[in-house]
Amino acid sequence: MEEALPKSLNPRNRDEAKIQEEIQGALRGIIDPGTGLDVVRMGLVKDTQLEREDTGYKAILTFRPSSPVCPMAFKLAWDMKQAAQAVHDIKTVEIKVEGYNRAAELEAILKEGEEQ
């Protein structure tokens, strides 16, 4: 059975579908060291959206760590952001964090340096 990365919106065209697949593939490369499983298989990425920008797309990922006090949440979220940014046509990445005690702090760290 093929795993699917949850999507809040159906892609509007083939390009967006391809980008969604590439993001999913990139995220599968992020392994939780505690379980040895990737973040997609673990179900830690609850949603992914694409928003068109002037020169590409913004990817918005919803990350829900396996525990409200997950010791690997900062590392996994950072790795998710880097992996999604490496996908062709992705210009910016936003990670929304849910179900984590330090969600606001983690989101703030992930946004550092993005202000232009």
C-alpha positions in Angstrom: 0.0 0.0 0.0 1.4 3.4 -1.0 1.6 6.0 1.7 0.2 9.4 1.0 1.2 12.7 2.5 -2.0 14.5 3.6 -3.1 17.4 1.5 -5.5 20.1 2.5 -6.2 21.0 -1.1 -6.0 19.0 -4.3 -3.2 20.3 -6.5 -4.5 22.7 -9.2 -2.4 21.4 -11.9 0.2 18.7 -12.7 3.1 21.0 -11.6 1.6 21.3 -8.2 1.0 17.5 -8.0 4.6 16.9 -9.0 5.9 19.4 -6.3 3.7 17.7 -3.7 5.3 14.3 -4.6 8.8 15.8 -4.5 8.1 17.3 -1.0 6.8 13.9 0.2 9.9 12.2 -1.2 12.2 14.7 0.5 10.4 14.3 3.8 10.8 10.5 3.6 14.5 11.1 4.0 14.1 12.5 7.5 14.5 9.7 10.0 13.4 9.9 13.6 16.4 8.5 15.5 14.3 7.1 18.2 12.2 4.9 15.9 14.2 4.5 12.8 11.2 5.5 10.8 10.7 8.5 8.5 8.5 11.4 9.4 5.9 10.6 6.7 5.6 6.9 7.8 5.3 8.1 11.4 2.5 10.5 10.5 4.2 13.5 11.9 3.4 15.6 8.8 -0.3 16.2 9.2 -0.8 18.6 6.2 1.0 20.2 3.4 -0.2 23.1 1.3 1.2 25.0 -1.6 0.7 28.8 -2.2 1.8 30.4 -5.4 4.3 33.2 -5.0 5.8 35.5 -7.7 8.7 33.2 -8.5 7.6 29.8 -7.3 5.7 28.3 -4.3 5.5 28.6 -0.6 5.1 25.2 1.1 3.2 25.2 4.4 3.7 22.0 6.5 1.8 21.1 9.6 4.1 19.2 12.0 2.8 17.3 15.0 5.6 15.7 17.0 4.9 12.3 18.5 4.8 13.7 22.0 4.1 17.2 23.5 7.6 17.0 24.9 9.4 15.3 22.0 13.1 15.8 22.5 13.8 15.7 18.7 11.1 18.1 17.7 13.5 21.0 17.0 15.8 18.9 14.9 13.0 17.2 13.0 11.3 20.4 12.2 14.5 22.1 11.0 15.3 19.1 8.8 11.8 19.1 7.4 12.2 22.8 6.5 15.6 22.2 4.8 14.2 19.2 2.9 11.2 21.1 1.6 13.3 24.1 0.6 15.5 21.9 -1.5 12.5 21.0 -3.7 12.6 22.7 -7.1 10.2 25.7 -7.3 9.8 26.0 -3.5 10.9 29.5 -2.5 9.8 29.6 1.1 8.7 27.1 3.7 6.5 27.6 6.7 6.2 25.0 9.4 3.1 25.1 11.7 3.6 23.1 14.9 0.7 21.5 16.7 0.5 19.4 19.9 3.9 20.5 21.2 4.5 22.3 24.5 7.1 24.7 22.9 5.3 25.2 19.5 5.5 29.0 19.6 9.2 28.9 20.3 9.9 26.4 17.7 7.9 28.3 15.0 9.8 31.5 15.9 13.1 29.8 15.5 12.1 28.4 12.2 11.1 31.9 11.0 14.4 33.6 12.0 16.2 35.2 9.2 13.2 35.1 6.8 12.2 38.7 7.2 13.4 40.6 4.1 
